[in-house]
């Protein structure tokens, strides 16, 4: 493609063949050089990155020297970049990270919540145990932030707040990889209590394109390679068994780096594509999370990033039937991509 392709993307939820609800989508694909390959809707409209920012936040593990000081493994680095399912393997790994730091879970400022993975949540409920901070999908990220602070000699008590030097450093990282001036990046508080960043949608796409193309700004290139290596080695730590991010990466044979964000946000780094290394950023305007599977899978297929065999393997994610309490099929979800 020589000129950007303008697409119109909508998601219809149908019941009995009739439209029940309509979700509008903004999306942008950018290559590693910064060229816009495709856009749908206003790519200048800001979006909170939510958990799609985790690989950027993990850059401080390298800038601080924490990776080498504490000897973090690929699994631990992946967990720091992930929104894990809260399974026993995730909880144990987050605890292992804290053990390396000589800290207890009480040092985490992320708060507890029920595991994101349905099977993991059911398993915990069956054990009659309450979720802890380690079950929080961001416990790996927060453990990494604590490691950065220990390596820098910074305070641990307020590491997650905007005024803290760690969060100011992460803001600078995000500005560098997204190409957005820091004065044009808005901040707020994320669900886990850490700072969350808001930029135009194209900033998110650019960051993932640079990750895909091994083209992060010079201070971060080696860190980007290490993060890509870690995610490829342990995709189950980015999410978990049966979840969209992990399955996309496995099915694509690690050609895709996939990361979900809350409130209908998704980031995708595609390493080898017909358009070269690319980054995709999407935002479902009404914030629906259940529609991300159909949208991301079918959009990646439309771009030529997934073939028919891979799509068949991802069918549980892109085919979303509407089932009533009688276990009857009463509707479906349809992604409309008009290019």
N, C-alpha and C positions, 0 to 999 in steps of 0.2 A: 504494500500500500504506500503510495507516495503522499497522499493527502489524508488527513484524519477522517475516519469514517464516523459519521454521526448516526447513532442508533437510538431507537426508542425501545425501552425495556419496561414491561409491566408484568405483574404477577396476578393472575386471577384465581380466586378460590371459588369453585363452582359446586353447587348442590343441585342434584337432579338435572344437571345440564344447564342450569341457570346461574348467572353471575350472583355471587353472594357478597364478595368483597374484592376490592381492587387495591393493589399496593404498587406505588410508583417507585422506580429505582433510578438512582444516579450511579454512574460508573465511569471510570476512565482507565485506559491502558496506555502506558508510557514505556518507551524502550530506554535502555541504559544511557543513551545519549541525550535524553530529555525530549525526544520527539513524541508527540501525541499520536498514537496509533488509532485509538477509538475513544469516543466519549458518548455518553448518554446523559442528558440533562446538564445542569450547571456544575462544571468542575471547579468553579471558583467559590461556590457556596461552602462554608466551613463545615467540618465534621469533627466530632470528638473521636480520637483514635482508639480510645479504650484499650483493650488488651492487644490490639495489633501493634502497639508501641513497644512490646516487651523485648524484641530483639534490640531495639535502640537503647532501652534502659540497661540491657545487659552489656553494652559497650563499656560501661564504667567498670565492670569486672576486669577488663583488660587495661584500661587507662590507669586504674588504681594499683595494678599489680596483684590484685586479689586472686586471680586464677592461678598464678604460679605460687604465691605465698601459701595458699591453702590446698593446692593440688587438686583442684576440681576436675572431675572426670567429664567425658562427653555427656553422660547421662545427667549429671548435675547441671552442666551448662544448659542442656536442653530443658530441664525442669525450670531453670531460671527464666527461660524464654516462653514457657508454656502456660496454658490454662488447664491444668491437669484434672483428671476425673475424680480424684480423691480416693483411689483404690489403695490397698495395703502397700503396693510397691511405690506409689507416689508419696504416701505418708512416711514410709521408712526412709526414702531418699531425702526428703526434706529434713527429717530428723538427723540424718547422716551429715547433711550440710551444716546444720547447727552444731553438731558434735565437733566438727572440724573447727568451728569458731569458738568453742567453749561456752556456748550459750544454750539457754533452754527456750522452748516455744513461747514462754512469757515475753521474750524480747520482740516477738513479731507484732506488728501493729496492723495486721490484716483482718483480725476477727474471725470467728468460726462460722461456717455455714454447712448445710447438708451437701454431701458430695455431688458434683455436677453429673457424674455418670449414673444413669438409672440403676444399673446393676450394683454399682458400688454403694449407692444410697440404700438400696434394699438390703444389701449385705450388712451395712452398719446398723440399720434399724433392727434386723433380725438378731444382731448381737446385743441389743438393748443398751448400746453405748451412745453417748452424745457426741456430736462432731466437735472437733477441736480446731485450733488455728491451723494445724497441719493439714486438715482436710480442705481448707480454703484453697481454691484453684490457683491463687497467687502466692502460696507459701514459698514456692521456689524462688519467685521474683523477690519477695521480701527477704528471704535468707541471703540472696545475692546482694541486696542493698546493704544489709548488715555487714557482710563481708567487705564491701567497698569502704564502709565507714571505719571498720577496724584497720584496714590497710592504710587509710589516710589519716587516722588519728582523730576522726570526727565524732561528734556526739551521736549516741545511739538512741537517745530518748525522743528525738523529734526528726529522725531520718526521713520520714515520709512527708514532711511539710514543705511548702513552697519556699520558705526562707532558708531552708537548710542547704549547705553548699553542695550536697549530693544532687538534690533536685535541680539546683541551678546548673550543675554540670550536665545533667541529663537534658535539660532544656537546650543547652548549647549543642549537644550531640544531635538532638532532634532537628534543630535548625540546620546543622551542617548536612545531614543526610537527606533532608526533605527539600532543601533549597529555599526555605521560607525564613525571612528575617525574623529574629526572635521578638522584635517589637510587634509583629503581626501574628504571634502565636498566643492564643488565649489559654488560660489554665483554670482548672477547677479541681474538685476532689473526686476520685474514682470510687467504685464500690468497695475496693479493698482498703481505702483510706490514703492511698498514695496520690501524688499529683497526676492529673490527666490533662492531655494536650489537645488543642483544637486548631486545625489549620484548614485551608482550602483542600478539597478532596484530592487535587492533583499532587499535593505534597506527600500524601500517603502513597500514591502510586509511584512517585519518583523514588521514594525510599526503598520500596520493594523492587523496583527495576534495578536500582544500583546494587542491591543485595544479590539479585539474580545475575547481574553482569559482572560481578567482582569489581564494582566501580564505586564503592564507598569512598568518601574523601580520604586523602592520604593518611591521616592519623589513624583511620579505622579499617584500612584494607585488610590487614592481617587478622584483626578481630573478626571482621566479616567472614573471612575464610574459615576461621575456627568455629564460628557459630554455625555456618552452613554444614560443616563437617559433623558437628555435634548433633544437629537436628536430623541429618541423614542417618546417623548411627543410632539414634534413639527417638524415632518419631512417636512412639507410644508415650513419651514423657511430655510431648507438646499438648496432647489431649488424653487419649486412652483408647482401649479396644472398642471398635464399633463407632467411634466418633468421627465426624467429618474431616477434621484436620489430619488426623493420623491416617485415615483410609485414603485420602487424596494423595498424601505423600507416598504411601506404600504402593498404591495402584499405579501411580505415575512413575514408579521406579526412581523416586527421589528427584524427578525433574521439576516437581513443584514444591515450594515451601509455602505451606498454608497456615494461616493464623486467623482465628475468629476474634471478633471484638463484640462487646455487648451492644445491644440496641440496634441490631441490624447492620453492623459494620464487618467487612471482611477484607483481608489483604492476602494477595497471592503473588509470589515471586516465581516466574517461569523461566527456567535456566536455558532451555533449548526449545525454540518455537519457530514457526515459519517467519515470524517477524524479528527473530533474534531474542536475546534476553529481555524480558519484559516484566513490568509490575502492573497488577490489576488492583484497583481499589473500588469497593462498592459500598453503597449505603442504601438500605431499604428505608424509604422515608418514614414509614409508620413504625419503624423499629422492630418489626416482627423477626424473631429469631428462628422460628420453625420453618420459615421460607428460605433461609440461607442455603440449605442443602440443594433444593431444586434450582435455585438461581445460580449458585456458584458452579455446580456441575454442568449445567446446560450452557452457561456463558463460556466456560472453559472449552466445552466441545465446539461451540460456534466459532471460537477463535482458532480452532485446530490444535488445542493443547491436550485434548483427550481423544482417543479413538473409540470406535464402537465397542471393542472388547473391554476397554477400561471403563466405559460408561456402564456396560452390563454389570461389571463388578461393583459399581457404585450405585446400582439401582435402589438399594434401601434408602439412599440419601436423596436421590432426585425424584423418585416416585413417591408421592405423598398422598395416599388415599384418605378420604374423609370417611371415617367409620363411626357409626352410631353405637349406642349402648346395647343394641341388639346384635352387635357384631356384623352389621350389614354395611355394604359399600354404598354410600349415599352421595359421594362427590369426589372431587380431586382438585389438584393444584396444577395450574398451567402457566408456564413461563412464556411470555411472548417477546421475541427478540426481532425487531424490524430494523434491518440494516439498509 
